[in-house]
Amino acid sequence: MYQAPIVAAALFVAYLWGIAGVSLERKGFRVPLVLHHYGFLFTVLFYLTAVGMHGMWHDIMIPSNWLHPTATEHMVRTVMVENGDMADYNDTDSATYKLWQDESDMTDFQRLKYFSTFCPLWVLLTIVVCVYHTHLHVNKVRYYPGGTGKLCEAPQHDQTIKILALPVVYALMSFKSACRMWQVMINHVPTAHRGAVDVDAPAVMFHGYVERKNFLMEMYDANYMVGDIYETIALVTFGHLVMGVLDRKIKVRRAEFDKNNVNTEFGLYVQRLVDSMGTLTVAGVKLFAMSCFLQGIYTLLITTMAFDFPQIAPQVFSRDAAALGIAQQEDTKTFMHDFFLGAGFIASFAAIGNIMIIESDFEELLDEFNPSPKFWGTKILVSLAFLQSILISVFLTPRGWSVVQSNLFYAAALCLECFLISLFHLKGWNADEVWYGDVELPEGKVPFLGQEGKNKVPNEAK
């Protein structure tokens, strides 16, 4: 199953679901907390993980006998003979077969193979940790003193929960990317709606190893674009949280200033400045989000049409070497890659730079919020991805690692790192922090301060 567009659609549905759930609560309806957007999203992600593990078992591990070198080579040769890449099973002088040996043979990379097979375990553990962490925040909404147990009364917890799902989305996409590299290594993309496959059934998509590999590489990239889309959603949410906390702090100080000064016009100008600053800060993040979103949509459209609907608009999407569609031609791919790379590079500076300036300049006002670990817990996935790419180029590529082998290591390492980040979030986004007391409650209700903050009422709540 090609999961990248499904995950992207699930994220969009969860976004709309979140708006609808909170709107219903504000109109007086009681929505069970488990039925809010996070319940839907985690259910879908767990289901897709299970489907991915099933596909890994039937489409990769069974045909290749768990990537055993002899069974894998037998399957590769069989499919190549079927595709015309080899004259016969023993035609080891074939250029295509030698290409596969150079970039996809795992015989000398057994430790990488074993490391990568832990990917589904890391995804499952990440789901468990993130669901547990989400449960802690939901319980704060459910049991705070004086509340009615509605998510709309605790928008800070709601926004935090959206950020907590980031490691799960990225881990699932990394797992699927690892599966794509395994498929390159065994030279196998099963035909649509095909059941279990064995080594003597080479019914595969595409017409040869090179075409199949190029498409799987595109799917590999598309997976990470979906992860980047949710990364930008998390950054936008973080920006709103930071500016929300800062805005409340400044309003308190403005109230104190107005109380001691007859002329309140200056305070109004300060408030306008803060509002404009908040708009500009989040605008930079939104620009980065739009860049990643457009790149993700473009790549998902191209790969989805080629994988699931090759008969539609072949002049645009066709992967047939005899009649390549416009979107599949090398000039088009190069242009779009350079365009999105430049747009993302510029937008990322605006997004990250704006937030870091706010965090640095208003550090004393954001002390309760403790923004640094939260920011890096949200941004660290992009940083790790960038750092790993550099380390692979410096240390692995000179040692003879091919792009396929490097990509598999990259995906497997990110699966493990997503689990570690989910553990880091437990500390960075602690559900008991005092700043969560700044909830939007009806007049007269007691603000929830968390277990550590029951006796420490913030100035804003006094």
CORURZI-V148871 format. One record per residue. N is the residue number from 1. RES is the residue in one letter. OMEGA is omega in radians with two decimals (999 if undefined). NEAR is the number of other ideal C-beta (glycine too) atoms within 12 Angstrom. Layout:
n->[N	N]
res->[RES	RES]
omega->[OMEGA	OMEGA]
near->[NEAR	NEAR]
//
This chain:
n->[1	2	3	4	5	6	7	8	9	10	11	12	13	14	15	16	17	18	19	20	21	22	23	24	25	26	27	28	29	30	31	32	33	34	35	36	37	38	39	40	41	42	43	44	45	46	47	48	49	50	51	52	53	54	55	56	57	58	59	60	61	62	63	64	65	66	67	68	69	70	71	72	73	74	75	76	77	78	79	80	81	82	83	84	85	86	87	88	89	90	91	92	93	94	95	96	97	98	99	100	101	102	103	104	105	106	107	108	109	110	111	112	113	114	115	116	117	118	119	120	121	122	123	124	125	126	127	128	129	130	131	132	133	134	135	136	137	138	139	140	141	142	143	144	145	146	147	148	149	150	151	152	153	154	155	156	157	158	159	160	161	162	163	164	165	166	167	168	169	170	171	172	173	174	175	176	177	178	179	180	181	182	183	184	185	186	187	188	189	190	191	192	193	194	195	196	197	198	199	200	201	202	203	204	205	206	207	208	209	210	211	212	213	214	215	216	217	218	219	220	221	222	223	224	225	226	227	228	229	230	231	232	233	234	235	236	237	238	239	240	241	242	243	244	245	246	247	248	249	250	251	252	253	254	255	256	257	258	259	260	261	262	263	264	265	266	267	268	269	270	271	272	273	274	275	276	277	278	279	280	281	282	283	284	285	286	287	288	289	290	291	292	293	294	295	296	297	298	299	300	301	302	303	304	305	306	307	308	309	310	311	312	313	314	315	316	317	318	319	320	321	322	323	324	325	326	327	328	329	330	331	332	333	334	335	336	337	338	339	340	341	342	343	344	345	346	347	348	349	350	351	352	353	354	355	356	357	358	359	360	361	362	363	364	365	366	367	368	369	370	371	372	373	374	375	376	377	378	379	380	381	382	383	384	385	386	387	388	389	390	391	392	393	394	395	396	397	398	399	400	401	402	403	404	405	406	407	408	409	410	411	412	413	414	415	416	417	418	419	420	421	422	423	424	425	426	427	428	429	430	431	432	433	434	435	436	437	438	439	440	441	442	443	444	445	446	447	448	449	450	451	452	453	454	455	456	457	458	459	460	461	462]
res->[M	Y	Q	A	P	I	V	A	A	A	L	F	V	A	Y	L	W	G	I	A	G	V	S	L	E	R	K	G	F	R	V	P	L	V	L	H	H	Y	G	F	L	F	T	V	L	F	Y	L	T	A	V	G	M	H	G	M	W	H	D	I	M	I	P	S	N	W	L	H	P	T	A	T	E	H	M	V	R	T	V	M	V	E	N	G	D	M	A	D	Y	N	D	T	D	S	A	T	Y	K	L	W	Q	D	E	S	D	M	T	D	F	Q	R	L	K	Y	F	S	T	F	C	P	L	W	V	L	L	T	I	V	V	C	V	Y	H	T	H	L	H	V	N	K	V	R	Y	Y	P	G	G	T	G	K	L	C	E	A	P	Q	H	D	Q	T	I	K	I	L	A	L	P	V	V	Y	A	L	M	S	F	K	S	A	C	R	M	W	Q	V	M	I	N	H	V	P	T	A	H	R	G	A	V	D	V	D	A	P	A	V	M	F	H	G	Y	V	E	R	K	N	F	L	M	E	M	Y	D	A	N	Y	M	V	G	D	I	Y	E	T	I	A	L	V	T	F	G	H	L	V	M	G	V	L	D	R	K	I	K	V	R	R	A	E	F	D	K	N	N	V	N	T	E	F	G	L	Y	V	Q	R	L	V	D	S	M	G	T	L	T	V	A	G	V	K	L	F	A	M	S	C	F	L	Q	G	I	Y	T	L	L	I	T	T	M	A	F	D	F	P	Q	I	A	P	Q	V	F	S	R	D	A	A	A	L	G	I	A	Q	Q	E	D	T	K	T	F	M	H	D	F	F	L	G	A	G	F	I	A	S	F	A	A	I	G	N	I	M	I	I	E	S	D	F	E	E	L	L	D	E	F	N	P	S	P	K	F	W	G	T	K	I	L	V	S	L	A	F	L	Q	S	I	L	I	S	V	F	L	T	P	R	G	W	S	V	V	Q	S	N	L	F	Y	A	A	A	L	C	L	E	C	F	L	I	S	L	F	H	L	K	G	W	N	A	D	E	V	W	Y	G	D	V	E	L	P	E	G	K	V	P	F	L	G	Q	E	G	K	N	K	V	P	N	E	A	K]
omega->[3.08	-2.93	-3.05	3.13	3.12	3.10	3.12	3.11	3.12	3.10	3.13	3.11	3.13	3.11	3.12	3.12	3.14	3.12	-3.11	-3.10	3.14	3.12	3.11	3.12	-3.14	3.09	3.06	3.12	3.10	3.12	3.08	-3.04	-3.12	-3.09	3.07	-2.98	-3.10	3.08	3.10	-3.05	-3.13	3.09	3.13	-3.11	3.09	3.12	-3.13	3.05	3.11	3.10	3.12	3.11	3.09	3.10	3.09	-3.10	-3.01	-3.04	-3.06	-2.99	3.11	-3.14	-3.06	-3.11	-3.12	3.07	3.08	-3.04	-3.09	-3.14	3.13	-3.13	3.11	-3.14	-3.14	3.14	-3.11	-3.14	3.14	3.07	3.12	-3.11	-3.10	3.08	3.09	3.13	3.07	-3.02	-3.07	-3.11	-3.09	3.07	3.13	-3.14	-3.14	3.12	3.11	3.08	3.10	3.12	-3.08	-2.99	-3.03	-3.12	-3.08	-3.06	-3.11	-3.10	-3.08	3.12	3.05	3.12	-3.12	3.13	-3.08	-3.12	3.06	-3.08	-3.12	3.10	-3.14	3.12	-3.14	3.12	3.10	3.10	-3.12	-3.11	-3.09	3.09	3.11	-3.14	3.08	3.12	3.11	3.13	3.12	3.11	3.08	3.09	-3.05	-2.94	-3.08	-3.07	3.07	-3.13	3.12	3.10	3.12	-3.12	-3.11	3.13	-3.12	-3.06	3.13	3.08	3.13	3.14	3.11	-3.13	3.11	3.13	-3.08	-3.14	-3.07	-3.13	3.14	3.14	-3.11	3.14	3.12	3.13	3.09	3.09	3.12	3.08	3.06	3.11	3.14	3.11	3.03	-3.13	3.04	-3.06	3.12	3.09	-3.00	2.91	-3.04	3.09	-3.08	3.09	3.13	3.12	-3.13	-3.08	3.03	-3.01	3.14	-3.13	-3.02	3.13	-3.03	3.07	3.09	-2.91	3.13	-3.07	-3.07	3.13	-3.14	-3.14	-3.12	3.13	3.13	3.06	3.10	3.12	3.08	3.13	-3.11	3.11	-3.11	3.05	3.05	3.07	3.13	3.09	-3.14	3.04	3.13	3.07	3.13	3.13	3.08	3.12	3.10	3.11	3.11	3.13	-3.14	-3.10	3.08	3.11	-3.13	-3.14	3.14	3.11	-3.11	3.10	3.10	-3.12	3.08	3.11	3.10	3.12	-3.12	-3.12	-3.07	-3.12	-3.14	-3.11	-3.11	-3.10	3.13	3.12	3.11	3.11	3.09	-3.14	3.10	3.11	3.12	3.13	3.13	3.13	3.12	3.12	-3.14	-3.14	-3.12	3.13	3.10	3.11	-3.14	3.08	3.08	3.13	-3.14	3.11	3.13	-3.12	-3.12	3.10	3.13	-3.14	-3.13	-3.10	3.12	3.13	-3.10	-3.09	3.14	3.14	-3.14	-3.05	-3.01	-3.05	-3.08	-3.10	-3.11	3.10	-3.12	3.12	3.12	-2.95	-3.03	3.06	3.11	-3.08	-3.12	-3.11	-3.11	3.03	-3.10	-3.08	-3.11	-3.12	-3.02	3.14	3.14	-3.14	-3.13	-3.14	-3.10	3.11	-3.12	-3.14	-3.11	3.11	3.12	-3.14	-3.14	-3.14	-3.13	-3.08	-3.12	3.09	3.13	-3.08	-3.06	-3.12	-3.12	-3.12	-3.12	3.10	3.12	-3.13	-3.10	-3.03	-3.10	-3.06	-3.08	3.12	-3.10	-3.06	3.13	-3.09	-3.13	-2.94	-2.99	3.13	3.11	-3.14	-3.11	3.05	3.11	-3.05	-2.94	-3.13	3.10	3.13	3.13	3.14	3.13	-3.11	-3.14	3.13	3.12	-3.11	3.11	-3.14	-3.07	-2.98	-3.04	-3.12	3.10	3.13	3.05	3.10	3.10	3.10	-3.13	-3.13	3.11	3.12	3.12	3.10	3.14	-3.11	-3.12	3.13	3.13	3.07	3.11	-3.10	3.08	3.07	3.14	3.11	3.09	3.06	3.11	3.12	3.12	3.11	-3.06	-3.14	-3.14	-3.09	-3.09	-3.10	-3.02	-3.05	3.07	3.08	3.14	-3.13	-3.14	-3.11	3.02	-3.09	3.10	-3.14	-3.11	3.12	3.11	-3.07	-3.10	-3.08	-3.10	-3.02	-3.09	-3.12	-3.11	-3.09	3.13	-3.14	-3.09	-3.05	-3.11	999]
near->[29	36	40	44	33	29	41	37	24	33	40	26	20	31	26	17	26	32	20	22	32	29	19	21	29	20	13	12	17	18	27	17	32	21	22	37	36	38	26	27	39	36	24	30	43	27	21	38	39	22	26	38	29	21	33	36	21	23	34	44	32	27	38	36	19	22	38	22	23	17	26	36	30	25	40	45	33	30	41	38	26	25	29	19	33	29	17	16	20	14	17	20	12	25	18	31	33	19	24	36	27	20	29	45	30	38	21	17	29	18	15	34	33	16	24	41	29	25	43	36	24	36	43	27	27	43	38	25	31	42	28	22	37	40	24	28	40	32	24	38	38	24	20	33	21	19	29	25	25	34	45	32	32	39	29	41	47	35	36	42	42	42	42	44	49	47	48	50	49	47	49	51	50	49	51	45	43	48	49	46	42	43	43	44	42	47	47	46	39	33	17	16	9	20	15	17	28	22	26	16	21	33	23	32	29	33	24	31	42	27	29	39	35	29	35	42	30	37	41	38	37	38	45	42	39	44	43	42	41	44	45	42	38	44	45	35	37	44	44	30	42	43	36	34	39	38	33	33	28	30	24	23	23	27	20	17	21	19	12	13	15	10	11	17	14	16	24	17	15	22	25	17	18	28	21	16	26	29	19	23	36	32	23	32	41	26	30	38	32	26	33	38	31	24	33	38	26	30	35	37	28	38	37	30	30	37	32	23	21	25	14	16	17	20	16	21	30	24	35	19	18	10	15	22	26	21	27	29	20	14	13	19	25	12	16	26	21	15	18	29	18	16	25	32	20	19	30	32	20	28	40	33	22	33	43	27	22	36	33	17	17	27	19	15	27	29	18	31	37	24	36	21	22	37	34	26	36	43	35	32	40	33	21	29	30	22	19	28	23	16	19	28	17	14	16	25	20	11	16	15	26	29	27	39	35	33	40	43	36	40	45	38	34	45	45	32	30	44	34	25	44	39	24	28	37	27	20	30	45	29	36	24	35	30	40	40	39	34	37	28	25	16	8	8	19	18	34	40	32	33	21	18	26	18	11	19	17	27	21	28	24	12]
//
